[in-house]
Amino acid sequence: MANSSVYADVIVVGAGPVGLFVACELALHDVSVIVLERDADSDNVWKKGLLGGRGMYKPALEAFYRRGLLADLLYDEKRVTYLEKTSGFQYAGHFGGRLLNANAVDFSRFKYHLPGPTFLPAKTTIADIECELSKRATECGVRIVRGVEISRVEDEGDEVTVWADNQSFKSNWLVACDGGKSTIRKAAGFQFTGTDSELTCYIAVCDVDKPELLGKGMKPTDAGMYIVSGPRHLYVMDFDTTFDRSQTVTKEHLERVLQRVSGTSVKIEALELVSTFTDRCKQTTQYRKGRILLAGDSAHIHSPLGAQGLTTGIADAFNLGWKLASTVKGYASADLLDTYQRERQPEGAWTLDWSRSQVVIMRPDPAGKAISRLVTEYMATDDGTTFFVNKIWGISRRYDLVGAQAHPLVGCSVPDFQFEDGSYLGSKLHEGKFMTVDFSGSKLLEEATDLVQPWVGYLSCSVKDRLGMNALLLRPDGVVAWVAEDEVKVDSWKAALSQWIVLPGEA
């Protein structure tokens, strides 16, 4: 017999980076949260070191930065990053194993991408992210329950019940962040569509007899690609999907695949760890179904080849957290929660297409080789490099905000303006509120903001370069919702704000 139910405003399933970030966002807004995690222990070799290494691009870096987590995870947020160009090669990313030179990027094309703590990508590990987010979640009062296996979930219209082991949990909302094989997605009947795999990919920690034959780095070949990412660490991408991934990968099998893909006679002397993955690309047709929402790999899966998975998942969490909190607290506009899918599903679809297109240029057939030559030629130009780096780094991502003013900055992440005292705007957004940023010193705008406290903060400041702006309205995730370049009109500001929250006296 099950024990009496445990209640929270929101249940988050999955204590990975995405689930923990959602939980932290909710708790920041005084929403009670329980996180349910299948694994009893967060310690996992696949989350540490080179195996657990992940790239973080602008959308994810900004999420951590704007919540005061950057210093604990990566570096002091006061550190200014900018690309100092050199005469040689600086790695900026890759596309299907074809490398991009940062020295060829024309950053002058990105007016709103300013020097600051998130200008350049960064590297971290899943273990480090989970450690820092777990600390923050615990400090904020989030309850993390580990070692529970979910057997059933039911959306009862006005609440959601989750059964896990011998316990039931109830909440007003459930957010599934339980990975590509999501139990919640399947149990709740979400449709999950897309393309099947063309590749079988292997990741291994092993010893080879002649490492000099393989070299270092990314190596596209006529049969696929392999990557030597560090001592004893090897990735192999093979255009053969006949291998049964439920079977154990033996040393002999991996050696045959490595020799075929690399075109060498290298032998594997010892195999310590090995796992497989594919390039399947699938996405749920809905990000919300009733009171159940999906985020991260629960909503979309793809090959990790393009290093976009972590950034896409954290961006899901950052977009969803404040919207769900506003809904729970009762001050959300009527369709606020619907904007989560409206904004994030296109980003997920783009990530899948980015992954698929890289597989195409890796294909060993004549068509694949022809496209590869064309793409490689374009990548070798300054225009091509700038295009690819913009896409990979997420420099100019923009949401299509329905009903918003037609301004190139609206829907974009706010530039990280530097104040006269040397500090940056991102460091002022830790509380997760809407924020009126006023460069004009308008008393009317300050008074209007005072009427909608505590939901909206006010920041009047002098910046080194205002980029032609007099005032801005920022969402809690730092996305620009309104801009005034000339006269500051309070009615226009108020109309923009009312698209997101119910203003006092208008409920």
C-alpha angles and dihedrals in degrees: 000000000000120000121242113290124269113223134209133157089246134017116207115197112207130038097215123116094284097047093045092048091052090049092051092049092051094046090050086065094047095258114147112238138187118192116204116201127184097209114079092206126040091205107108131156091219090062097053138075119343092343092056096038117128136178119236121205133193100284092052096039090052091052092056092040094052091052097048095251100113097087094052094045105037122347144329110296089224089069111107115218125196134150113258104200120224136188093253136053125305118184113241100165138287142255114212090337094309107125126232123216114222090202089070096055116111101215091176087081090068104071094177098044100096130182111268145106094310101040094106130042119255139204129231139145134256089239093056093047093050091047094053095042092047089054092049093046093050091048089053093052100258114153112222114197113193131191098034124136114209113223103173143007128194130188103208096184099254098037143012126236124200123191115206122172106312096339138080125212125198131196143153091244139018126206115197113211096153100126141252093318091048114184090200095051091053096042093049093049101243114168113241114193138167143092132327126234129284094178138056108206127196130199116193145171104212148135120246127195098230111025090169089070090063099042120194136295130015118346118186110197139179089266102042129290141291131198128205099199098172144327108329092351116120138171122193124189112197128185091220117099097176094097112106103233092199088069126083115266105233126205089245094052094048090047092054092049092047092050092048095047097040096040090226135115093234115148129211109232099181133009115203103167134003138171137165138224136172140216096249110150117201136153135187115250089222129038090193131038113177107305095345122092132184128215137174120357090351086070100036139012131193141148114294087225094106095046091230100118100088094044093048092049095048089047088054090052094046091050095046102040101070093038093054091044090052089050093050091048092050103240099099120118115251097266101027095116091049089062089068092072092035091058104031104040093067089050091051091048090051091052091053092049090048089055094045093050091054091054090052093059090048094056113118094217123100093258092052092048092049092052090045091055091049094048093045091052091052092046089056091064125082090240091051095047091048091050095050096043091049090054097043096045093042092231099155104024111152135186118220099235108202112231094007125135118273102253125131092233097050108101092022129105109269115257113254095248115200116225125219090256090060097254124122134234094241090065090059095059100069095113093064097230132138104267132210107207108197121189092167099061091232110180090199091058092047091050092048090052091050089060092060100046134163092029096055128045127204127221121182112183149146115243132192092237121010092186091228094305127133098182142350138196114217129197117227089265091056096254113144112246099172139011134195115196098168127009114015107233114193093199090057091048091049093049091052092049093048090061088070109030138022108254121222111278094020101081 
